[in-house]
Amino acid sequence: MNLVNDIKAIIRAGVSAPSGDNLQPWRFVVVDNVIEVHALTLGDEIKFGGYYALFITQGALIENLVIAADHYGYDSVVSLFPDKQNRLHVASINLRFDPIDRGVDLFRFFDKRLTDRHGYSPERLSSDIKKALQEAGEEMVEGSRLVFVEDKQDIFTIAKCVVGQIEVLFSHKTLHELFFKSLRWSGADAHGTADGLDVRTLHLNIFKKFFFHYMLRSWVFVKILSKLYIHKVAALMESVRYKEAGAYCALIKSGEQINDEEAVAAGRAMERFWLMATRLGLRVQPTFAVFLIKHSFDFDLFDYSEAQKELIDMKSKTMESICGVGEGETLLWLTRIGYPKYKEQYQTYRKNPEVVFK
């Protein structure tokens, strides 16, 4: 056993966790056998979804670190927000060497987990598959339940609501700028920066890629095209892909407020659910950007128009109704899930994380 080398390996594996637009908003401080997880706000990017989105990301990272620690023979105790004066010190993970078998090893699916934006097969999920996913998804958040939306018409309706984010994206200058700032236009660009959203993962055909790069990239041009309702046309076109799903899965919790600890727990639940889905041969795409935009309303983080607020409010309420969110409940996240139809996939790159040993 070499603790320092093992911790380096655990962190290196842990940062394969997903993050919004692959921005990887984290850094680490290591003190003896404790890994401190610190969040990075990354400027304007934090405004999209606020601290809720940031802490979901940290939760996914923490779940990966715990699974990786188990793989390398360590038991881990996670203490959330140990420094009450520093909200960005999200967790301290205390490691203790204890090489026993703790159950299913999801570690081997770290490099297979990905965001698949292709259409999926409409094949229904079996009861055994759903049970395994529920156990993975509900484990972290007390009083939560994982709901499967499988009715074809409900899937179609959710698909039309999910793309509400696209309508706002192409009608809101700041969101438009942030999105295109995160794009990497070639594999070489993605490899060079080791962050951001590799445009290849959007699976655009030649026409769409040309249109994206040379026209929709320009806010001036988007403003001109808005007279032709380009934001609605783009959303409608993208909804076709979102209709191709075996199901939509929503994690719902009791209570109308989400505190920081619950946001982290929701992120841990999503990552465990995602890894289990990968183990079962399924593909997953997070589809709750509409809810993240709505979260930003609460903090007045962007200057949204009343029309944009009404659109997002209507889309989110429709999805909550379909998912069965009851009075006094909150939807934590929503994903599209199904068996893959296409083999072509691209893994995203990761930067070497900032790690300070003290």
RODO-2510 file (C-alpha; in nm, 4 decimals, decimal comma):
residues 358
     n   res          X          Y          Z
     1     m     0,0000     0,0000     0,0000
     2     n     0,1281     0,3456    -0,0957
     3     l    -0,1244     0,6020     0,0299
     4     v    -0,0022     0,8967    -0,1797
     5     n    -0,0005     0,6977    -0,5043
     6     d    -0,3382     0,5452    -0,4217
     7     i    -0,4896     0,8891    -0,3548
     8     k    -0,3523     1,0172    -0,6861
     9     a    -0,5102     0,7173    -0,8615
    10     i    -0,8426     0,7683    -0,6807
    11     i    -0,8591     1,1349    -0,7804
    12     r    -0,7502     1,0596    -1,1362
    13     a    -1,0358     0,8083    -1,1651
    14     g    -1,2825     1,0283    -0,9788
    15     v    -1,2596     1,3196    -1,2212
    16     s    -1,4102     1,1058    -1,4954
    17     a    -1,7377     1,2241    -1,3380
    18     p    -1,9702     1,4279    -1,5615
    19     s    -1,9991     1,8050    -1,5352
    20     g    -2,2035     2,0648    -1,7190
    21     d    -2,0442     2,1234    -2,0620
    22     n    -1,7464     1,9237    -1,9263
    23     l    -1,6146     2,2285    -1,7373
    24     q    -1,4763     2,0174    -1,4477
    25     p    -1,5337     2,2716    -1,1677
    26     w    -1,3226     2,1139    -0,8932
    27     r    -0,9881     2,1117    -0,7169
    28     f    -0,8450     1,8992    -0,4353
    29     v    -0,6431     1,9418    -0,1180
    30     v    -0,4978     1,6293     0,0431
    31     v    -0,4078     1,6268     0,4120
    32     d    -0,2692     1,2910     0,5232
    33     n    -0,5489     1,0404     0,4463
    34     v    -0,8185     1,3019     0,3803
    35     i    -0,9208     1,4250     0,0344
    36     e    -1,0807     1,7693     0,0461
    37     v    -1,3132     1,8444    -0,2463
    38     h    -1,3394     2,2128    -0,3360
    39     a    -1,5789     2,3506    -0,5992
    40     l    -1,4815     2,6119    -0,8568
    41     t    -1,7447     2,8629    -0,9645
    42     l    -1,5819     2,9391    -1,3051
    43     g    -1,7263     3,2892    -1,3373
    44     d    -2,0520     3,3306    -1,5285
    45     e    -2,0951     2,9556    -1,5767
    46     i    -2,2139     2,9187    -1,2166
    47     k    -2,5117     3,1341    -1,3011
    48     f    -2,6668     2,8576    -1,5095
    49     g    -2,8469     2,6550    -1,2460
    50     g    -2,6703     2,8331    -0,9618
    51     y    -2,5241     2,6369    -0,6730
    52     y    -2,7752     2,3567    -0,7307
    53     a    -2,6124     2,2622    -1,0618
    54     l    -2,2655     2,3080    -0,9140
    55     f    -2,3369     2,0805    -0,6173
    56     i    -2,5009     1,8109    -0,8315
    57     t    -2,1727     1,8025    -1,0236
    58     q    -1,9749     1,7769    -0,6993
    59     g    -2,2021     1,4927    -0,5903
    60     a    -2,1231     1,2944    -0,9042
    61     l    -1,7533     1,3553    -0,8420
    62     i    -1,7792     1,2447    -0,4769
    63     e    -1,9613     0,9253    -0,5748
    64     n    -1,6840     0,8441    -0,8197
    65     l    -1,4197     0,9097    -0,5532
    66     v    -1,5964     0,6779    -0,3071
    67     i    -1,6310     0,4022    -0,5687
    68     a    -1,2672     0,4454    -0,6742
    69     a    -1,1523     0,4360    -0,3128
    70     d    -1,3397     0,1092    -0,2662
    71     h    -1,1729    -0,0281    -0,5790
    72     y    -0,8291     0,0510    -0,4361
    73     g    -0,9152    -0,1089    -0,1016
    74     y    -1,0225     0,1876     0,1095
    75     d    -1,3298     0,2499     0,3175
    76     s    -1,4355     0,6147     0,2971
    77     v    -1,6298     0,8439     0,5278
    78     v    -1,7714     1,1545     0,3576
    79     s    -1,8271     1,4728     0,5590
    80     l    -2,0220     1,7350     0,3650
    81     f    -1,9526     2,1082     0,4012
    82     p    -1,7145     2,0681     0,6955
    83     d    -1,6149     2,4362     0,6877
    84     k    -1,9284     2,6403     0,7579
    85     q    -1,7422     2,9576     0,6549
    86     n    -1,6556     2,8202     0,3108
    87     r    -1,9482     2,6970     0,1017
    88     l    -1,7137     2,5833    -0,1761
    89     h    -1,5388     2,3317     0,0515
    90     v    -1,7945     2,0701    -0,0443
    91     a    -1,6576     1,7595     0,1246
    92     s    -1,3780     1,5943     0,3152
    93     i    -1,3340     1,2245     0,2425
    94     n    -1,1513     1,0281     0,5107
    95     l    -0,9859     0,7129     0,3774
    96     r    -0,9084     0,4002     0,5782
    97     f    -0,7397     0,0977     0,4256
    98     d    -0,9909    -0,1857     0,4470
    99     p    -0,9700    -0,4187     0,1440
   100     i    -1,2974    -0,6082     0,1708
   101     d    -1,5553    -0,6766    -0,1004
   102     r    -1,8382    -0,4228    -0,0581
   103     g    -2,0599    -0,5435    -0,3418
   104     v    -2,0932    -0,4498    -0,7095
   105     d    -1,7777    -0,2833    -0,8405
   106     l    -1,8952    -0,0002    -1,0658
   107     f    -1,5400     0,1262    -1,1060
   108     r    -1,4846    -0,0662    -1,4289
   109     f    -1,7645     0,1300    -1,5958
   110     f    -1,6072     0,4729    -1,5358
   111     d    -1,4489     0,4802    -1,8820
   112     k    -1,7620     0,3392    -2,0476
   113     r    -2,0088     0,5899    -1,9012
   114     l    -2,0876     0,8679    -2,1481
   115     t    -2,3567     1,1081    -2,2582
   116     d    -2,5270     0,9570    -2,5625
   117     r    -2,7198     1,2223    -2,7566
   118     h    -2,8233     0,9802    -3,0322
   119     g    -3,1758     0,8469    -3,0507
   120     y    -3,2380     0,5305    -2,8469
   121     s    -3,4323     0,2138    -2,9121
   122     p    -3,7972     0,2309    -2,7962
   123     e    -3,7561    -0,1096    -2,6281
   124     r    -3,9126    -0,1153    -2,2810
   125     l    -3,6977    -0,1776    -1,9757
   126     s    -3,7606    -0,5036    -1,7930
   127     s    -3,8804    -0,5091    -1,4331
   128     d    -3,5408    -0,6443    -1,3211
   129     i    -3,3602    -0,3608    -1,4980
   130     k    -3,5892    -0,1009    -1,3422
   131     k    -3,5442    -0,2534    -0,9968
   132     a    -3,1641    -0,2342    -1,0267
   133     l    -3,1839     0,1280    -1,1431
   134     q    -3,4232     0,2205    -0,8627
   135     e    -3,1944     0,0712    -0,6012
   136     a    -2,9027     0,2698    -0,7428
   137     g    -3,0944     0,5954    -0,7838
   138     e    -3,2877     0,6016    -0,4582
   139     e    -3,0034     0,4980    -0,2291
   140     m    -2,8497     0,8411    -0,1690
   141     v    -3,1452     1,0749    -0,1146
   142     e    -3,3639     1,0051     0,1856
   143     g    -3,7332     0,9943     0,1013
   144     s    -3,6723     0,9853    -0,2744
   145     r    -3,8305     0,7730    -0,5449
   146     l    -3,7231     0,6982    -0,9017
   147     v    -4,0084     0,7213    -1,1522
   148     f    -4,0105     0,5700    -1,5023
   149     v    -4,2145     0,7442    -1,7726
   150     e    -4,2751     0,4846    -2,0436
   151     d    -4,6025     0,5792    -2,2126
   152     k    -4,5247     0,6761    -2,5724
   153     q    -4,7372     0,9906    -2,5709
   154     d    -4,5887     1,1015    -2,2382
   155     i    -4,2384     1,0501    -2,3789
   156     f    -4,3300     1,2648    -2,6799
   157     t    -4,4675     1,5379    -2,4548
   158     i    -4,1578     1,5388    -2,2349
   159     a    -3,9410     1,5551    -2,5481
   160     k    -4,1204     1,8722    -2,6565
   161     c    -4,0717     2,0201    -2,3087
   162     v    -3,7044     1,9262    -2,2699
   163     v    -3,6142     2,1331    -2,5760
   164     g    -3,7463     2,4449    -2,4046
   165     q    -3,3800     2,5005    -2,3146
   166     i    -3,3003     2,5326    -2,6859
   167     e    -3,5702     2,7941    -2,7365
   168     v    -3,4177     2,9990    -2,4559
   169     l    -3,0596     2,9323    -2,5692
   170     f    -3,1271     3,0887    -2,9088
   171     s    -3,3202     3,3816    -2,7681
   172     h    -3,0959     3,4784    -2,4736
   173     k    -2,7631     3,6439    -2,5561
   174     t    -2,5702     3,5436    -2,2424
   175     l    -2,6756     3,1771    -2,2518
   176     h    -2,5966     3,1696    -2,6237
   177     e    -2,2476     3,3083    -2,5588
   178     l    -2,1783     3,0655    -2,2736
   179     f    -2,2881     2,7672    -2,4824
   180     f    -2,0745     2,8518    -2,7834
   181     k    -1,7819     2,9419    -2,5570
   182     s    -1,7930     2,5851    -2,4225
   183     l    -1,7929     2,4192    -2,7674
   184     r    -1,4797     2,2545    -2,9070
   185     w    -1,5072     2,2384    -3,2844
   186     s    -1,2790     1,9428    -3,3545
   187     g    -1,1285     1,6433    -3,1866
   188     a    -0,7937     1,8248    -3,1844
   189     d    -0,9477     2,1239    -3,0058
   190     a    -1,1176     1,8990    -2,7511
   191     h    -0,7952     1,7093    -2,6873
   192     g    -0,5936     2,0300    -2,6647
   193     t    -0,8080     2,1954    -2,3966
   194     a    -0,9226     1,8659    -2,2363
   195     d    -1,2477     2,0353    -2,1352
   196     g    -1,5590     2,1826    -2,2918
   197     l    -1,8218     2,0245    -2,5107
   198     d    -1,6757     1,8286    -2,8019
   199     v    -1,9014     1,9163    -3,0959
   200     r    -1,8707     1,5567    -3,2185
   201     t    -2,0762     1,4437    -2,9176
   202     l    -2,3704     1,6454    -3,0558
   203     h    -2,3802     1,4087    -3,3574
   204     l    -2,4521     1,6881    -3,6051
   205     n    -2,4726     1,6053    -3,9732
   206     i    -2,2612     1,8087    -4,2192
   207     f    -2,5396     2,0614    -4,2835
   208     k    -2,6128     2,1172    -3,9146
   209     k    -2,2452     2,1479    -3,8263
   210     f    -2,1940     2,4101    -4,0995
   211     f    -2,5047     2,5981    -3,9868
   212     f    -2,3925     2,5802    -3,6229
   213     h    -2,0372     2,6956    -3,6902
   214     y    -2,0908     2,9695    -3,9448
   215     m    -2,4385     3,1018    -3,8670
   216     l    -2,5842     3,0137    -3,5281
   217     r    -2,2500     3,0906    -3,3641
   218     s    -2,3063     3,4593    -3,4367
   219     w    -2,5533     3,6309    -3,2026
   220     v    -2,6113     3,9014    -3,4657
   221     f    -2,7141     3,6370    -3,7170
   222     v    -2,9300     3,4584    -3,4590
   223     k    -3,1091     3,7840    -3,3882
   224     i    -3,1850     3,8221    -3,7589
   225     l    -3,3032     3,4617    -3,7845
   226     s    -3,5218     3,5064    -3,4755
   227     k    -3,7657     3,6929    -3,6993
   228     l    -3,8084     3,3558    -3,8714
   229     y    -3,8509     3,1854    -3,5315
   230     i    -3,5191     3,0005    -3,5567
   231     h    -3,5292     2,9247    -3,1824
   232     k    -3,8598     2,7415    -3,2224
   233     v    -3,7509     2,5630    -3,5411
   234     a    -3,4266     2,4447    -3,3761
   235     a    -3,6182     2,3166    -3,0728
   236     l    -3,8724     2,1348    -3,2887
   237     m    -3,5986     1,9650    -3,4920
   238     e    -3,4127     1,8546    -3,1794
   239     s    -3,7291     1,7187    -3,0154
   240     v    -3,7385     1,4392    -3,2745
   241     r    -3,4245     1,2905    -3,1194
   242     y    -3,5553     1,3295    -2,7645
   243     k    -3,8660     1,1302    -2,8578
   244     e    -3,6458     0,8261    -2,9209
   245     a    -3,6229     0,6746    -2,5729
   246     g    -3,7020     0,3598    -2,3810
   247     a    -3,8130     0,5802    -2,0920
   248     y    -3,7536     0,9004    -1,9041
   249     c    -3,6392     0,8618    -1,5431
   250     a    -3,7063     1,1225    -1,2756
   251     l    -3,5731     1,1291    -0,9209
   252     i    -3,8317     1,2905    -0,6940
   253     k    -3,7905     1,3794    -0,3275
   254     s    -4,0264     1,4803    -0,0518
   255     g    -4,0116     1,8476     0,0439
   256     e    -4,0292     2,1613    -0,1667
   257     q    -3,6841     2,3006    -0,0851
   258     i    -3,3454     2,1588    -0,1863
   259     n    -3,0564     2,2299     0,0469
   260     d    -2,6885     2,1991    -0,0450
   261     e    -2,6513     1,8531     0,1097
   262     e    -2,9512     1,7237    -0,0871
   263     a    -2,8086     1,8662    -0,4103
   264     v    -2,4840     1,6769    -0,3498
   265     a    -2,6808     1,3605    -0,2650
   266     a    -2,8820     1,4026    -0,5865
   267     g    -2,5561     1,4184    -0,7834
   268     r    -2,4268     1,1041    -0,6138
   269     a    -2,7558     0,9296    -0,6929
   270     m    -2,7422     1,0354    -1,0585
   271     e    -2,3861     0,9119    -1,1043
   272     r    -2,4587     0,5766    -0,9380
   273     f    -2,7745     0,5415    -1,1490
   274     w    -2,5760     0,6297    -1,4634
   275     l    -2,2987     0,3810    -1,3899
   276     m    -2,5527     0,1080    -1,3167
   277     a    -2,7329     0,1865    -1,6430
   278     t    -2,3996     0,1597    -1,8252
   279     r    -2,3353    -0,1748    -1,6581
   280     l    -2,6752    -0,2930    -1,7828
   281     g    -2,5982    -0,1939    -2,1432
   282     l    -2,8120     0,1213    -2,1413
   283     r    -2,7399     0,4775    -2,2528
   284     v    -2,8299     0,7895    -2,0565
   285     q    -2,8640     1,1606    -2,1301
   286     p    -2,9392     1,4131    -1,8546
   287     t    -3,2393     1,6203    -1,9643
   288     f    -3,3124     1,8619    -1,6806
   289     a    -3,1604     2,1865    -1,8150
   290     v    -3,5095     2,3406    -1,8137
   291     f    -3,5214     2,2904    -1,4367
   292     l    -3,1721     2,4362    -1,3958
   293     i    -3,2815     2,7471    -1,5861
   294     k    -3,5813     2,7711    -1,3561
   295     h    -3,3474     2,7493    -1,0545
   296     s    -3,1624     3,0522    -1,1865
   297     f    -3,4925     3,2485    -1,1817
   298     d    -3,5014     3,2160    -0,8035
   299     f    -3,1668     3,3951    -0,7694
   300     d    -3,2224     3,6549    -1,0424
   301     l    -2,8954     3,5414    -1,2009
   302     f    -2,9834     3,6328    -1,5582
   303     d    -3,2026     3,8967    -1,7127
   304     y    -3,4732     3,6709    -1,8546
   305     s    -3,7720     3,8164    -2,0358
   306     e    -4,1198     3,7459    -1,9042
   307     a    -4,1886     3,5350    -2,2135
   308     q    -3,8823     3,3197    -2,1417
   309     k    -3,9840     3,2766    -1,7784
   310     e    -4,3381     3,1773    -1,8776
   311     l    -4,2035     2,9269    -2,1312
   312     i    -3,9698     2,7578    -1,8811
   313     d    -4,2341     2,7590    -1,6083
   314     m    -4,4881     2,5967    -1,8397
   315     k    -4,2431     2,3326    -1,9671
   316     s    -4,1232     2,2418    -1,6165
   317     k    -4,4764     2,2146    -1,4764
   318     t    -4,5831     1,9912    -1,7654
   319     m    -4,2897     1,7562    -1,7048
   320     e    -4,3516     1,7522    -1,3299
   321     s    -4,7129     1,6575    -1,3925
   322     i    -4,6208     1,3723    -1,6277
   323     c    -4,3569     1,2441    -1,3830
   324     g    -4,6115     1,2439    -1,1006
   325     v    -4,4515     1,5091    -0,8808
   326     g    -4,7066     1,5579    -0,6057
   327     e    -4,7796     1,8434    -0,3700
   328     g    -4,4882     1,8968    -0,1344
   329     e    -4,2445     1,7151    -0,3644
   330     t    -3,9534     1,8278    -0,5823
   331     l    -3,8026     1,6837    -0,8989
   332     l    -3,4255     1,6544    -0,8519
   333     w    -3,3224     1,5379    -1,1979
   334     l    -3,4562     1,3883    -1,5183
   335     t    -3,2788     1,1668    -1,7720
   336     r    -3,3542     1,0037    -2,1044
   337     i    -3,2616     0,6347    -2,1050
   338     g    -3,2693     0,3440    -2,3462
   339     y    -3,0740     0,0856    -2,5401
   340     p    -2,8334     0,2353    -2,7968
   341     k    -2,9133     0,2369    -3,1679
   342     y    -2,5713     0,3600    -3,2811
   343     k    -2,2206     0,2389    -3,1988
   344     e    -2,0390     0,5633    -3,2832
   345     q    -1,9602     0,7431    -2,9582
   346     y    -1,7029     0,9918    -2,8351
   347     q    -1,5563     1,0033    -2,4882
   348     t    -1,4845     1,3483    -2,3445
   349     y    -1,1381     1,4427    -2,2241
   350     r    -1,0311     1,5423    -1,8730
   351     k    -0,7704     1,7924    -1,7583
   352     n    -0,5127     1,6996    -1,4984
   353     p    -0,6893     1,8093    -1,1804
   354     e    -0,5397     2,0613    -0,9422
   355     v    -0,4245     1,8619    -0,6402
   356     v    -0,2373     2,0149    -0,3473
   357     f    -0,0731     1,7844    -0,0910
   358     k    -0,0195     1,9330     0,2532
***
